[in-house]
Amino acid sequence: SLQYRSIPIPVLVQADGADEGCVTFVMHDEDHTLGNSLRYMIMKNVDVDFCGYTITHPSESKINFRIQTRGGVPATEPLRRGLNELSDVCQHVLNTFQARVNEFKVRQEQPME
């Protein structure tokens, strides 16, 4: 059975008194794989003005993930929603792949006509 790893809780970086709609999250042990996929999912949210990430340095395995929202929406909301939607998409891909592998195995076991 295929499984994917759980995503650790990101560290929130915010200046004192700053707007909670403009936040940088530091995600350790991550790279472009999560960064680009999550950015795509979050940018589909109409409450998001900006979403982007940077890899701090090639020798470090962490990304700085920035979200800016409009309308007083806290940046944690589109992050949570984006992570949940990305998880759902990954689960769908995993389920579809496993179903096709199982179908293939069943066809391989049937005698040739």
Rosetta silent file (secondary structure, phi, psi, omega in degrees, C-alpha in Angstrom):
SEQUENCE: SLQYRSIPIPVLVQADGADEGCVTFVMHDEDHTLGNSLRYMIMKNVDVDFCGYTITHPSESKINFRIQTRGGVPATEPLRRGLNELSDVCQHVLNTFQARVNEFKVRQEQPME
SCORE:     score description
SCORE:     0.000 S_00000001
   1 L     0.000  132.712  178.702    0.000    0.000    0.000 S_00000001
   2 L   -83.410  142.743  177.218    1.308    3.427   -0.944 S_00000001
   3 L  -140.065  152.437  172.304    1.342    6.163    1.670 S_00000001
   4 L  -116.461  154.607 -173.327    2.512    9.743    1.767 S_00000001
   5 L   -77.141  155.203  176.852    4.035   11.422    4.791 S_00000001
   6 L   -77.469  152.268 -177.524    2.217   13.881    6.992 S_00000001
   7 L   -94.189  126.085  178.535    3.204   17.526    6.719 S_00000001
   8 L   -67.613  155.966  179.966    4.650   19.086    9.895 S_00000001
   9 L   -67.261  127.504 -179.454    3.050   22.261   11.231 S_00000001
  10 L   -72.887  154.950  176.853    4.792   25.296    9.697 S_00000001
  11 E   -87.803  130.452 -179.051    6.383   27.985   11.868 S_00000001
  12 E   -88.950  128.489  177.358    4.635   31.346   11.626 S_00000001
  13 E  -117.615  120.780 -175.373    6.924   34.380   11.239 S_00000001
  14 L  -150.918  137.964  177.723    5.296   37.743   11.792 S_00000001
  15 L   -71.661  151.381  178.811    6.472   41.170   12.972 S_00000001
  16 L   -58.955  132.515  178.961    4.985   42.522   16.205 S_00000001
  17 L    73.300    8.677 -177.388    1.713   44.326   15.543 S_00000001
  18 L   -77.028  161.950  178.160    1.725   43.189   11.922 S_00000001
  19 L   -69.207  129.854 -179.882   -1.388   42.394    9.919 S_00000001
  20 L   -74.279   -2.851  174.857   -2.380   38.720   10.283 S_00000001
  21 L   -90.734    2.398 -178.951   -3.335   38.762    6.602 S_00000001
  22 E  -135.566   94.049 -169.793    0.334   39.172    5.612 S_00000001
  23 E  -135.527  146.443  170.890    2.407   36.312    7.004 S_00000001
  24 E  -109.384  129.587  177.159    5.505   34.259    6.182 S_00000001
  25 E  -108.023  134.185  176.197    5.482   30.604    7.200 S_00000001
  26 E  -100.587  121.086 -178.831    8.751   28.679    7.510 S_00000001
  27 E  -113.024  113.132 -177.947    8.348   25.050    6.455 S_00000001
  28 E   -83.477  152.621  179.921   11.228   22.783    7.429 S_00000001
  29 L    57.749   37.950  178.318   12.259   19.687    5.446 S_00000001
  30 L  -130.841  162.830  179.601   10.395   20.940    2.359 S_00000001
  31 L  -147.775 -156.437 -177.217   11.341   22.001   -1.156 S_00000001
  32 H   -61.221  -25.523 -177.838    9.778   22.883   -4.526 S_00000001
  33 H   -58.094  -51.889  177.307    7.620   19.729   -4.453 S_00000001
  34 H   -78.463  -42.626 -174.463    5.380   21.101   -1.711 S_00000001
  35 H   -55.195  -51.663 -176.983    6.099   24.771   -2.360 S_00000001
  36 H   -70.423  -40.913  179.955    4.897   24.930   -5.949 S_00000001
  37 H   -64.668  -44.672 -179.175    1.915   22.595   -5.454 S_00000001
  38 H   -68.312  -39.706  177.596    0.719   24.438   -2.353 S_00000001
  39 H   -58.918  -43.406  178.638    1.225   27.848   -3.971 S_00000001
  40 H   -59.185  -47.581 -177.958   -0.970   26.720   -6.882 S_00000001
  41 H   -64.379  -40.796 -177.277   -3.758   25.529   -4.549 S_00000001
  42 H   -71.242  -36.335 -178.748   -3.661   28.698   -2.419 S_00000001
  43 H   -66.821  -17.195  176.699   -3.659   31.085   -5.405 S_00000001
  44 L   -74.107  -13.848 -179.455   -7.036   29.634   -6.472 S_00000001
  45 L   -76.747  125.914 -176.915   -8.527   31.203   -3.315 S_00000001
  46 L   -67.260  -19.078  179.829  -10.280   34.515   -4.125 S_00000001
  47 L   -82.790   -3.702 -175.801   -9.255   35.966   -0.730 S_00000001
  48 E   -99.260  123.498  175.297   -5.535   35.687   -1.572 S_00000001
  49 E   -84.936  -40.307 -176.791   -3.730   38.693   -3.087 S_00000001
  50 E  -146.625  141.709  172.678   -0.271   37.110   -3.140 S_00000001
  51 E  -148.875  125.676  179.111    1.236   33.720   -2.474 S_00000001
  52 E  -157.855  169.015  179.205    4.835   32.771   -3.105 S_00000001
  53 E  -144.699  157.345  173.705    7.758   30.921   -1.636 S_00000001
  54 E  -132.253  147.224  170.819   11.525   30.993   -1.627 S_00000001
  55 E   -89.743  121.413 -172.566   14.099   28.326   -0.925 S_00000001
  56 L   -60.838  -44.846  179.394   16.380   29.967    1.631 S_00000001
  57 L  -164.050  143.818 -178.811   19.580   28.253    0.413 S_00000001
  58 L   -56.153  -26.455 -179.091   20.301   25.046   -1.542 S_00000001
  59 L   -84.041   -9.854  178.130   22.059   23.562    1.496 S_00000001
  60 L  -105.651  139.136  179.742   19.005   24.141    3.724 S_00000001
  61 L  -102.811   65.236  175.201   15.856   22.052    3.395 S_00000001
  62 E  -148.133  155.792  177.355   13.304   24.699    4.270 S_00000001
  63 E  -125.987  148.536  170.565   11.126   27.175    2.432 S_00000001
  64 E   -99.000  118.915 -173.387    9.750   30.593    3.346 S_00000001
  65 E  -113.968  115.260 -173.790    6.124   30.616    2.272 S_00000001
  66 E  -107.172  133.007  176.910    4.435   34.053    2.077 S_00000001
  67 E  -130.633  130.941  172.471    0.679   34.652    1.962 S_00000001
  68 E  -123.410  129.958 -177.193   -1.105   38.006    1.710 S_00000001
  69 E  -115.454  170.371  175.783   -4.886   38.119    1.909 S_00000001
  70 L  -119.958  163.225  173.892   -7.606   40.727    1.414 S_00000001
  71 L    71.231   24.477  177.420  -10.719   41.552    3.385 S_00000001
  72 L    73.469   11.821  178.906   -9.253   40.858    6.817 S_00000001
  73 L   -75.397  125.548  177.798   -8.931   37.111    6.203 S_00000001
  74 L   -64.834  141.017 -176.960   -6.108   35.665    8.349 S_00000001
  75 L   -62.854  -20.915  179.343   -3.338   34.097    6.225 S_00000001
  76 H   -67.841  -26.905 -178.179   -3.642   30.879    8.222 S_00000001
  77 H   -67.149  -53.561  177.165   -7.069   30.204    6.671 S_00000001
  78 H   -64.225  -28.704  176.350   -5.974   29.908    3.009 S_00000001
  79 H   -64.751  -48.646 -179.779   -2.914   27.943    4.193 S_00000001
  80 H   -61.402  -45.708 -179.850   -5.107   25.433    6.041 S_00000001
  81 H   -63.357  -42.874  179.556   -7.547   25.215    3.142 S_00000001
  82 H   -62.968  -41.879  178.033   -4.727   24.828    0.604 S_00000001
  83 H   -64.291  -42.157  178.942   -3.097   22.044    2.611 S_00000001
  84 H   -64.677  -43.835  179.588   -6.435   20.222    2.957 S_00000001
  85 H   -65.849  -40.118  178.436   -7.224   20.568   -0.760 S_00000001
  86 H   -65.055  -39.631  176.874   -3.735   19.426   -1.734 S_00000001
  87 H   -62.358  -41.999  178.343   -4.083   16.443    0.581 S_00000001
  88 H   -62.541  -43.075  179.210   -7.439   15.592   -1.044 S_00000001
  89 H   -63.040  -44.750  179.483   -5.913   15.794   -4.537 S_00000001
  90 H   -62.307  -40.813  179.516   -2.997   13.568   -3.493 S_00000001
  91 H   -65.450  -39.477  177.919   -5.387   11.040   -1.954 S_00000001
  92 H   -62.963  -45.203  178.707   -7.479   10.998   -5.153 S_00000001
  93 H   -61.451  -44.687  179.850   -4.374   10.402   -7.293 S_00000001
  94 H   -61.655  -45.812  179.383   -3.220    7.666   -4.926 S_00000001
  95 H   -63.379  -43.852 -179.805   -6.637    5.954   -4.936 S_00000001
  96 H   -64.064  -44.678  178.984   -6.941    6.161   -8.737 S_00000001
  97 H   -60.803  -46.778 -178.125   -3.419    4.807   -9.229 S_00000001
  98 H   -63.087  -38.923  178.277   -4.007    1.919   -6.813 S_00000001
  99 H   -63.177  -42.667 -179.914   -7.307    1.044   -8.530 S_00000001
 100 H   -67.912  -38.043  176.825   -5.611    0.920  -11.953 S_00000001
 101 H   -62.378  -44.094  179.138   -2.749   -1.204  -10.596 S_00000001
 102 H   -63.336  -41.373  176.918   -5.288   -3.623   -9.131 S_00000001
 103 H   -61.182  -42.070  179.412   -7.197   -3.758  -12.451 S_00000001
 104 H   -62.440  -44.661 -179.797   -3.943   -4.486  -14.265 S_00000001
 105 H   -62.222  -38.958  178.544   -3.055   -7.294  -11.852 S_00000001
 106 H   -64.589  -43.201  179.118   -6.492   -8.885  -12.344 S_00000001
 107 H   -64.305  -35.828 -179.314   -6.080   -8.752  -16.154 S_00000001
 108 H   -67.464  -30.165 -177.991   -2.611  -10.327  -15.873 S_00000001
 109 H   -79.544  -18.272 -179.221   -4.041  -13.262  -13.913 S_00000001
 110 L   -77.209  143.939 -179.770   -6.700  -14.052  -16.543 S_00000001
 111 L   -68.126  149.023  178.097   -5.745  -16.654  -19.166 S_00000001
 112 L   -70.152  141.698  179.402   -4.952  -15.443  -22.680 S_00000001
 113 L   -96.496    0.000    0.000   -7.724  -16.017  -25.239 S_00000001
